Amino acid sequence: MNYKNQIAAGSILAIIVALGIILGPVFQLTELESTWSFILGFIAGVTAGLGVALSIFGLISRRKNG
């Protein structure tokens, strides 16, 4: 995977999760009444971290390769 694909995939993941974080409280998805809301929140956090890390790694790779 080249740096352009890394930056694009990381940005898309981060944007999707950011929308979920913004719209979550509006639709009352942040209440921990069930196990599923905790699991979905955990997956959203991991996905956001993966998206940010992938974007940063792509930017670093772009900087090294010129």
C-alpha positions in Angstrom: 0.0 0.0 0.0 1.6 3.3 -1.1 1.3 6.5 0.9 -1.5 7.9 -1.1 -3.7 4.9 -0.3 -2.7 5.1 3.4 -3.6 8.7 3.7 -6.9 8.2 1.9 -8.0 5.2 3.9 -6.9 6.7 7.2 -8.8 9.9 6.4 -12.0 8.1 5.5 -11.9 6.0 8.6 -11.3 9.0 10.8 -14.1 11.0 9.2 -16.6 8.2 9.5 -15.9 7.7 13.1 -15.9 11.4 13.8 -19.4 11.6 12.3 -20.4 8.7 14.6 -18.9 10.5 17.6 -20.8 13.7 16.8 -24.1 12.0 16.0 -23.9 9.4 18.8 -25.3 11.6 21.6 -28.0 12.9 19.3 -29.4 9.5 18.8 -28.7 8.4 22.4 -26.2 5.8 21.4 -23.8 6.7 24.2 -25.9 5.3 27.0 -24.3 2.1 28.3 -27.6 0.2 28.9 -26.5 -2.8 26.9 -23.4 -4.6 26.0 -23.8 -3.7 22.4 -23.4 0.0 23.0 -20.1 -0.6 24.8 -18.8 -2.9 22.0 -19.8 -0.4 19.3 -18.1 2.4 21.2 -15.0 0.3 21.7 -14.9 -0.6 18.0 -15.4 3.1 17.1 -12.4 4.1 19.3 -10.2 1.4 17.8 -11.2 2.4 14.3 -10.6 6.1 14.9 -7.1 5.3 16.3 -6.4 3.1 13.3 -7.5 5.8 10.9 -5.4 8.5 12.5 -2.3 6.2 12.8 -2.7 5.2 9.1 -2.9 8.8 8.0 0.1 9.9 10.0 2.1 6.9 8.8 1.2 7.8 5.2 2.3 11.4 5.7 5.6 10.2 7.2 6.1 7.8 4.2 5.4 10.6 1.8 8.0 12.8 3.5 10.7 10.2 3.4 10.1 9.2 -0.2 10.1 12.8 -1.4 
